[in-house]
Amino acid sequence: MRINKYISLCGIASRRAADTLIADGLVQVNGETITDLGHQVDETKDKVIVDGKPAKLPTKTKTILFHKPPGCVCTKVDPQGRRTVYDYLPPGFQHLKYVGRLDLQSRGLLLFTDDGELLHRLTHPSYEIPRSYYVWTTRPLSDSAAQKLVDGVDIRDENDPDAEEEIAFATDVYLENGFAELVLTEGKNREIRRMMRAVGYEIRDLKRVSYCKIQLGELPAGEYRELTADEMNKLRQAVRMK
């Protein structure tokens, strides 16, 4: 298989990040530094070293669902000293990588996994993985605003005169009693907040309630659980993994 896919499956980095590691001369195969991004490796025979550490395929992968509270950041170490999502996980789960992000004040469902290929497919736009969010705004969302979100809105930075048009849209918007449910199939930075601002609304609260049809349910904030076998099958079927 391609070297970047192997590194991703080992849970070390995404394929894109693996390409950077290779280009920087930090990857060795059987003692030889590899710079060819298309290099093929035999996962049963070749010895791969990434940044001085052996890269080995996990014998068993682990995926968990975490209920992120507001006020913690999706990062391993925060330079500002804020609490991170990893502060809620036990030592045995510190190697897991989060699937997508939720910003500082957003809360709700966040998946973690050490399956590099699964992580890649769950976050790559081409797989169009649905994510559902409950959104509370400072005033009720109108029908016309909901339709604009479905049709697509420009979320470029208005303060940047050189910013190019950036269209984002919701695949579905459901107006509920006191809040709206938005369904998206991509995960751009602060996308929902930018979308709501584009139609003239400010968000009071934002909660992700499902990812790839895996439901947050009644899991308390700050708690986690391992996915069931049925949930893992749903994920793998959705991203076309055996």
N, C-alpha and C positions, 0 to 999 in steps of 0.2 A: 504494500500500500504506500501511498505518498507519505513522505516524512512528516508533513504538517498534520495530516490526519492521524498518524501514529501518536504524535505529541499531544494532540487534542484528546485522543482516546485515553491517554495516560493521565488525563486530568491536570496537566501542567499549564496549558494555555489554550486559547481558542486557535482556530486555524490561522486567522489573520495575525494574531500575536506570535504564533509559531513561525510564520514567515519572517517576521521581524527578527526573531531569535536566530534564525538560519542566516539571514542577510548580515547580521552582526557577528557571525562567526562563532556563535555560542553553542552550536550543535555538532557533535561528533558521532560518527557511525563506525564502529570497529576501530576506534583510535584515529580516524581520519576526519578532519574538519570538513563539514558539508556546507556548500553555499548554493548549490543547485536546488531551487525550490521544488523542482519536479522529481527529486531523488526518491527512488523506491527502496523500501526496507522490507525485510522478511521478519515479521514479528516473532517468529519461532527461533530464529538463529542470530539475528543481528543484535549487537550491543550498542544501545543508544545512550549518549550522555548529553544532557541539556544543562548548560551553565554550571558544569562541574558535578552534576548529580545524575545518577542513573534514572532513566525513564523506563518504567515497567508498566505493562498493562495490568489494571486491577483484576484480581480473580473474581471479585464480586463487587458490583457497584451499589451505591446507596443514594436514595433520593428522599428528601424530607420536605414537609410543608411547614412553614413557619408563619405565625401571625405577627407581622411587624407592627410595633407600636409607633405612634408619631414621636418625633424628637430624636430618633436614632438614624444613623447614616449607613448606606450600603457601601461599606468599604472595610478592608481588613484593619487598617490603622488610620486614624484621623489626625492630621497635623494640628487641628484645633482642639484636640482632646475631648471631642464629643463622644458620647456612647455610640457604639457600632452594633450592627446586627449580630456580629460574632460574640459580643459580650453576653448574649442570651443562650449561646450554644455550648454544650459540654466539650471537654478536650477531644473526645473521639470524633467530633463533627467539625473541628476547626479547619480541616482540609477541604471541606465541601465548598463549592463555588455557587454563588447566587445566580439564578436564571432571570436576567433582566434586572432592573432597579426600580425602587420606589424612592421618591425624593424625601427630604428630611421630614416634612410634616405630613406626608401621605402615610396611610396605614393599610393593613390588610395582608392578603396572601402573597407570600414570597417563597418560591421553590429553591431548594439547594440540591446539588448533585455532584458526584465525582465521576459521572459518565460524560466524558468530553464530547462525544458524538451527539448524545442526547441534548446536551446544553446547546451545541451549535445549531441543531435543527429546531429546537424550541424558540430560539431567538432570531433565526435568519428570516428576513421578510418573505422569502419565496415560499415558505411553508404556511404563511397566513394563519398563524395560531391565534385563536380568539382569546381576548382578555376582557373581562367584564368589571366595570367600576360603578360604585354608587357615588354620586356627586351631589353635594349640598351647596347651593349658591346663595348669595345674599338676597336674591329675590327669585321667585319661581321662574323656571325656564319656560319660555313661550313655545307654542307649536312652530312658529316661523323660525325661531332660533334653532330648534331641534332639527328642522328640515335643512337649514344651512349647514349644520354639522354633518349631516348625511351627504349632502351635495359636495361638501369640501370647502374648507376655509384656508386662507393664507396665514400661516403662523410665523412668517419671517419677522426678524427683529426690526421694528419700525424705527428704532434709534440708530440703526446701521444703514446709511445711505447706499452702501455697496451690496447689501444683502439681496440675494436672489429669491425669487418666488419659491415658497415652500408650502405645498398644499397637503393638508391632512384632513382625514374624514373618518367618521364613525360608520361602521357597517350597520348599526342599529342604535336607536335612541328610544328609550321607554320612559314616559313621564309618569312617575309614581306620586303618591301622596307625600309631598314635602321634599322629594329629591328626584333625580333623574338617573337612570341606568344607561351607561354608554358601553357599547361593545366595539373594540378596536382590534385590528389584526397586525399592528406593529407597535413598537415601543420607543419612539423618539424621546429625547430628553425633555421632561416637563411638558409632554405633548398635550395632555388634557387641559392643563392650566393655560397653555398658550391658545388652545382651541376655544376655550370658554371666553378668554379675554378678547379673541377675535370677533366674537358675536356680542360683546358688551356685557359680559358677566364675570364676577369674581367668585372664586370658590371659597367656601367656609370650611368644608371638610371633604376629603377624598379617600375612598376605601376600595381597594381591589378585592373582589369577592370570588373570582374564579380565574383560572388560567388553563387553557386547553381543556375546559369543561371539568377540571378538578375544582371542587368547591371548598371554600374556607370553612363553611359550616359554623358550628358553635365553639370552635377552638378559641380559648381565651388569648388576649393580647400578650405577647411575650412568650407564648408556649409553642411547642413544635410537636410533630408526630411523623413517623415514617409512613410513606405511602403504602397502601395495600397492594396486593398482587393485581387486583382488578384495575386499580388506578394506574399502575405501571403499564398494564396492557393497553389502556386507553391512550396513554402518552405515546407509546411505541407505535401503535396503529396510526395515530394522528400524524406522526412524522415519518411514517413508512419505514420503521426499523423492525427487523425480525425479532 
